[in-house]
Amino acid sequence: MNYQQREFHIFVAQIFPDLLKSKEKGDKEIFNKLILKILPGIRKYVKQRLVAAIKKGHFHKNKYKPDDFVDQLFIEVYEHIEEVKKAKDFYLWLFQKTDQLLENIIEEEEFDDLFFRNIDDYSKPEWDEMEEKFSADAEGDLLMMDELDDSSFHKNDYTLNHVFVEDEEQGYIDKLDEELSEAKTQKHMQMILHKLPLHMQSVFELYSKYSFNVDEISVIKGITIQEANQLIEDARNKLRKSFLSRYLTDDK
């Protein structure tokens, strides 16, 4: 877990007792003010998942707004906060509730198996054309909701260390760092993740962007630790193969 995420987890845990006290007193105004202090990270997660679902064609861009889920989360937290037994578990519980709200309206879709079966056959011009189209589509998607233009949404936290984790793979990281800018690396990873099922995308984002471990992800997603670990490994393998195919194959 990075320093910023660790500090925020601590901050959320510190607010938890005050939330319980305001709930006991029936002071909903104070309760809501406290919740507002911890929403930015949750709201970012909601935005990312909504854009991914819209890009996949699950529903029209104007059907849902991030605030639809944020408003419902206020109600869920107020009504069920007593379910949380320890302050340190509150942040995890918030993501679990948020994910349940999102899963109720986002359906799973078929895996883009054709893309990955042919991944070794794409030429450099085909990769570049694919990225150009993805970038153009992404720009349009980011404009589809006024709420999605804040700086926190545009910030990306994917790194090559999320993809190449074995000691013997450090050479891949070094070579890619020499050849690619950070922006180029981010764009490629976003493009490949877009090809994955939404469920796999969100698990990998919880692991990479929000620094949750597999135990915590299994709680948030309501799956086993083994399933969470497998989804992360599957996403990592697809990303690894894409980098090897596009940038680390000499004959392309």
matplotlib code that plots the C-alpha trace (Angstrom):
import matplotlib.pyplot as plt

x = [0.0, 1.4, 1.8, -1.1, -3.5, -2.2, -2.8, -6.3, -7.2, -6.1, -8.1, -11.3, -10.8, -10.4, -13.7, -15.6, -16.3, -17.6, -20.0, -21.3, -21.8, -23.7, -25.9, -26.7, -27.7, -29.8, -27.7, -27.9, -26.4, -23.2, -23.2, -23.4, -20.7, -18.3, -19.1, -18.4, -14.8, -14.1, -16.0, -13.4, -11.7, -15.1, -16.4, -13.4, -14.0, -17.7, -16.7, -14.2, -16.6, -19.4, -17.2, -16.0, -19.6, -20.7, -17.8, -18.8, -22.3, -24.1, -26.3, -26.7, -24.3, -27.1, -28.8, -26.7, -24.6, -22.0, -24.1, -26.9, -24.7, -23.2, -26.6, -27.6, -24.3, -25.2, -28.4, -26.7, -24.0, -26.4, -28.8, -26.1, -23.0, -23.5, -22.5, -18.9, -17.4, -13.9, -12.9, -10.0, -12.6, -14.7, -12.9, -13.1, -16.8, -17.4, -16.0, -18.0, -21.2, -20.3, -19.4, -22.7, -24.6, -22.7, -23.0, -26.8, -26.9, -23.8, -23.9, -21.0, -20.1, -18.2, -14.4, -12.8, -11.0, -10.4, -8.2, -6.0, -5.8, -4.4, -2.3, 1.0, 0.0, -0.6, 1.9, 3.2, 0.9, -2.1, -1.2, -0.8, -4.1, -5.8, -4.4, -5.4, -9.0, -9.1, -7.7, -10.4, -13.1, -11.8, -11.8, -15.4, -16.3, -14.6, -16.8, -20.0, -20.5, -19.7, -18.7, -15.9, -13.6, -11.9, -8.2, -8.6, -10.3, -7.5, -4.8, -3.6, -1.8, -0.9, 2.8, 4.9, 5.5, 1.9, 2.5, 6.0, 6.3, 8.9, 12.6, 13.7, 11.3, 13.1, 14.8, 11.5, 10.7, 14.1, 13.8, 10.2, 11.1, 13.9, 11.6, 8.2, 7.1, 4.9, 1.9, 2.6, 2.7, -0.5, -2.3, -1.3, -2.4, -5.8, -6.4, -5.6, -7.7, -10.6, -10.5, -11.0, -14.3, -15.5, -15.3, -11.6, -10.9, -12.4, -10.5, -7.2, -8.0, -8.7, -5.4, -3.3, -4.9, -6.4, -3.8, -6.2, -4.7, -6.4, -8.1, -9.7, -10.7, -12.4, -14.5, -15.4, -16.3, -17.9, -15.6, -13.0, -9.4, -8.4, -10.8, -9.5, -6.0, -6.8, -8.5, -5.5, -3.1, -5.2, -5.3, -1.5, -0.9, -2.9, -1.1, 2.3, 1.6, 0.5, 3.7, 5.9, 4.0, 4.0, 7.2, 9.6, 9.5, 12.3, 10.7, 7.8]
y = [0.0, 3.4, 6.2, 8.2, 5.3, 4.2, 7.7, 7.8, 4.4, 5.8, 8.9, 7.0, 4.8, 7.8, 9.3, 6.0, 6.6, 10.1, 8.7, 6.2, 8.9, 11.2, 8.2, 7.4, 11.0, 11.1, 14.0, 13.2, 16.6, 16.0, 12.4, 13.5, 16.2, 13.5, 11.2, 14.0, 14.1, 10.5, 10.4, 11.5, 8.1, 6.3, 8.7, 8.2, 4.4, 5.0, 7.2, 4.8, 1.9, 3.9, 5.0, 1.5, 0.2, 2.9, 2.2, -1.5, -0.4, -1.6, 1.5, 4.9, 7.6, 9.7, 7.0, 7.1, 9.8, 9.3, 11.2, 8.6, 6.1, 8.5, 9.5, 5.9, 5.2, 7.9, 6.0, 2.6, 3.8, 5.6, 2.6, -0.1, 1.4, -0.8, -3.8, -2.6, -4.0, -2.4, 1.0, -0.4, -2.3, 0.7, 1.7, -1.8, -2.0, 1.3, -0.2, -3.4, -1.4, 0.8, -2.3, -3.9, -0.9, -0.8, -4.6, -4.2, -2.2, -3.5, -6.8, -9.0, -9.2, -11.7, -11.7, -10.3, -13.6, -12.9, -9.9, -11.9, -15.0, -12.8, -10.6, -11.9, -11.2, -7.5, -5.3, -1.9, 0.1, -2.0, -1.5, 2.3, 2.4, 0.5, 2.9, 6.0, 4.7, 3.9, 7.4, 9.1, 7.0, 7.7, 11.5, 11.3, 9.2, 11.6, 14.3, 12.4, 13.4, 16.8, 15.2, 13.3, 16.2, 16.6, 16.0, 13.0, 11.0, 11.7, 10.6, 7.1, 4.8, 1.8, 1.0, -1.7, -3.1, -4.2, -6.3, -7.6, -8.9, -11.7, -10.9, -12.2, -9.7, -6.6, -6.5, -6.0, -3.0, -1.4, -1.8, -0.5, 2.5, 3.4, 3.2, 4.5, 7.6, 7.2, 8.5, 6.0, 3.2, 4.3, 4.6, 1.1, -0.4, 1.4, 0.1, -3.5, -3.4, -2.1, -5.4, -7.4, -8.2, -5.4, -7.8, -8.4, -4.7, -3.6, -6.3, -5.2, -1.6, -2.3, -4.1, -1.5, 1.9, 1.4, -0.8, -3.5, -6.9, -10.1, -10.8, -7.4, -7.6, -10.9, -9.2, -6.2, -8.4, -11.2, -13.8, -16.3, -15.3, -17.8, -16.2, -12.7, -13.8, -15.6, -12.5, -10.3, -12.9, -13.2, -9.5, -9.3, -12.1, -10.3, -7.0, -8.8, -10.6, -7.3, -5.5, -8.4, -8.6, -4.9, -3.6, -6.4, -8.5, -7.7, -8.6, -6.1]
z = [0.0, -0.9, 1.7, 0.5, 0.6, 4.0, 5.4, 4.0, 5.5, 8.8, 8.4, 7.5, 10.6, 12.8, 11.6, 12.3, 16.0, 15.3, 12.7, 15.2, 17.8, 15.4, 14.4, 18.0, 18.6, 15.4, 14.1, 10.3, 9.4, 11.2, 10.0, 6.3, 6.8, 8.1, 5.2, 2.7, 4.0, 2.9, -0.4, -2.9, -3.2, -3.3, -5.9, -8.1, -8.0, -9.0, -11.9, -13.2, -13.2, -14.8, -17.6, -18.2, -18.2, -20.7, -23.0, -23.0, -24.0, -20.9, -20.7, -22.2, -21.0, -19.6, -17.6, -14.5, -12.8, -10.1, -7.6, -8.1, -6.4, -3.9, -2.7, -2.3, -0.4, 2.1, 2.9, 3.0, 5.3, 7.7, 7.9, 8.2, 9.7, 12.8, 10.7, 11.0, 14.2, 14.0, 12.9, 10.7, 8.7, 7.8, 4.6, 3.3, 4.1, 2.3, -0.9, -0.4, -0.2, -3.2, -5.2, -4.4, -5.5, -8.8, -9.4, -9.2, -12.4, -14.3, -16.0, -17.0, -20.7, -22.8, -22.7, -25.9, -26.5, -30.2, -29.5, -27.1, -29.3, -32.1, -30.0, -31.3, -34.9, -34.6, -36.5, -35.1, -37.4, -36.3, -32.6, -33.2, -35.1, -32.2, -29.6, -31.7, -31.9, -28.2, -27.3, -29.5, -27.9, -24.5, -25.0, -26.0, -23.0, -20.6, -22.0, -21.6, -18.0, -16.7, -13.3, -14.9, -15.7, -12.3, -11.9, -9.7, -12.4, -14.9, -12.5, -13.3, -10.9, -13.0, -13.1, -14.8, -11.3, -11.3, -14.4, -14.1, -10.5, -10.8, -10.1, -13.5, -15.1, -13.9, -17.3, -19.0, -16.7, -17.4, -21.2, -21.3, -19.0, -21.5, -24.5, -23.2, -21.5, -18.4, -20.5, -23.2, -20.6, -19.0, -22.3, -23.4, -20.0, -20.2, -23.7, -22.7, -19.5, -21.6, -23.5, -20.2, -18.6, -16.2, -13.2, -13.9, -14.6, -11.3, -9.3, -10.9, -10.2, -6.5, -6.4, -8.3, -7.8, -4.4, -2.9, -1.5, -1.0, -2.2, 1.2, 1.1, -2.5, -1.9, 0.8, -1.4, -4.4, -2.5, -4.0, -2.6, -2.0, -4.7, -7.2, -6.4, -6.8, -10.1, -11.6, -10.7, -12.2, -15.3, -15.8, -15.2, -17.7, -20.4, -19.8, -19.7, -23.0, -24.6, -23.6, -24.8, -28.1, -28.9, -27.5, -26.7, -29.9, -32.2, -35.4, -35.1]

ax = plt.figure().add_subplot(projection="3d")
ax.plot(x, y, z, "-o")
ax.set_aspect("equal")
plt.show()
